[in-house]
């Protein structure tokens, strides 16, 4: 089918022109355009016959023709004709005095009345495959309609098979597209989970690394604090100093450490000495046995200023116990 010449047609008009030619089977583009222009580009579609792949019998009724009434009463209304039409085809009828009938008349170009046209989808376009003009009896009408349908049945079957094949191909393509999309979504979901897992591992490794660095900083700060405490410790009194106190510390690991302090020194000095030792726990308290008590070696609400060794009631020789509080 040759493409229509533009001649100032809009895209919508061009589409209607092609659709009208496809539906009517009229070869001449000029005739199709002339008919559409006469009727303000309002086309009558034959979509039912095309969609259902059935024969369409079109009857144009000439109101003023002498044979029209007899044809309607004796032929079209015959039970056997009605049965054939209802079982094997679609039927459309209209008076040529009506706008719709006139438009179809312009497309089909009948010569006389009564007029019947058999239309079907052939070679993918709506085509007139039979024209019956003039008065005809019921039996002759049935025979001619049957002949037309039998002669063209193979085309209709072929169209059905092609449509079924196209439908199956479309369904298969749709299924393939859906399967592809499902596979794509599955791959995207896998990739998303992989990214999440990589990100989770990265965050975990970063967290471990941060904890490691924090622990290193803590240990370094602790060691620096121990060194500062050690440097700030007052000198150890001599053994012959009458104001000195000899203290033996029992550490949590059962080792013993001994050192002399002065009675006038604060209990904080005892704590700083133990804190500076490598083998001492990070957090600890110092306990005396007689009487059993915890010595207030660090400032607290009760003891904002820890007492001296003498105020704490320590004697010249003492054994004190270091209790590990690190995990508490």
Order of alpha helices (4+ residues) and beta strands (2+ residues): alpha-alpha-alpha-beta-alpha-beta-alpha-beta-beta-alpha-beta-beta-alpha-beta-beta-beta
